[in-house]
Amino acid sequence: QVQLVESGGGLVQAGGSLRLSCAASGNTFGINIMGWYRQAPGNQREFVATVNDDGSTNYADSVKGRFTISRNNAKSTVSLQMDSLKPEDTAVYYCYAKKSWTASLWGQGTQVTVSA
């Protein structure tokens, strides 16, 4: 089994920055994709960013140019640097991981609140 534990959420003013981190533990062998999704109240969970084990990245259009995802394969960690935060970025952010032969793996979520 794999456990994903997030940290780094909190309250910040619009225009500010936060950094989220996620550490995977347990049987991390074979994780090829790690990333972040988010869910705001009343909304469905949505894609934010992912990074593959070769370092290639993907971002939602809404966060391009403001968020940066990075990964340490040796430590099985993924981070999300969030700059120029907007109130609409307020959500619970979930760490995500995927092996090619298993279902998606999720962390417990961390709250990010951006005040106007």
ChimeraX attribute file (.defattr): number of C-alpha atoms within 10 A of each C-alpha:
attribute: neighborCount
match mode: 1-to-1
recipient: residues
	/A:1	7
	/A:2	16
	/A:3	16
	/A:4	21
	/A:5	18
	/A:6	23
	/A:7	16
	/A:8	14
	/A:9	18
	/A:10	14
	/A:11	14
	/A:12	18
	/A:13	14
	/A:14	17
	/A:15	14
	/A:16	14
	/A:17	17
	/A:18	18
	/A:19	16
	/A:20	21
	/A:21	20
	/A:22	26
	/A:23	17
	/A:24	22
	/A:25	15
	/A:26	9
	/A:27	10
	/A:28	18
	/A:29	10
	/A:30	12
	/A:31	20
	/A:32	16
	/A:33	21
	/A:34	29
	/A:35	27
	/A:36	26
	/A:37	19
	/A:38	22
	/A:39	19
	/A:40	16
	/A:41	9
	/A:42	6
	/A:43	9
	/A:44	9
	/A:45	15
	/A:46	14
	/A:47	19
	/A:48	22
	/A:49	24
	/A:50	25
	/A:51	21
	/A:52	18
	/A:53	14
	/A:54	10
	/A:55	14
	/A:56	11
	/A:57	17
	/A:58	15
	/A:59	19
	/A:60	13
	/A:61	10
	/A:62	12
	/A:63	17
	/A:64	12
	/A:65	11
	/A:66	14
	/A:67	20
	/A:68	18
	/A:69	24
	/A:70	20
	/A:71	23
	/A:72	12
	/A:73	16
	/A:74	6
	/A:75	11
	/A:76	17
	/A:77	20
	/A:78	25
	/A:79	23
	/A:80	22
	/A:81	14
	/A:82	20
	/A:83	17
	/A:84	15
	/A:85	23
	/A:86	20
	/A:87	15
	/A:88	13
	/A:89	20
	/A:90	20
	/A:91	21
	/A:92	18
	/A:93	26
	/A:94	27
	/A:95	30
	/A:96	24
	/A:97	28
	/A:98	19
	/A:99	15
	/A:100	10
	/A:101	8
	/A:102	10
	/A:103	9
	/A:104	12
	/A:105	18
	/A:106	20
	/A:107	19
	/A:108	13
	/A:109	22
	/A:110	20
	/A:111	19
	/A:112	22
	/A:113	20
	/A:114	21
	/A:115	16
	/A:116	11
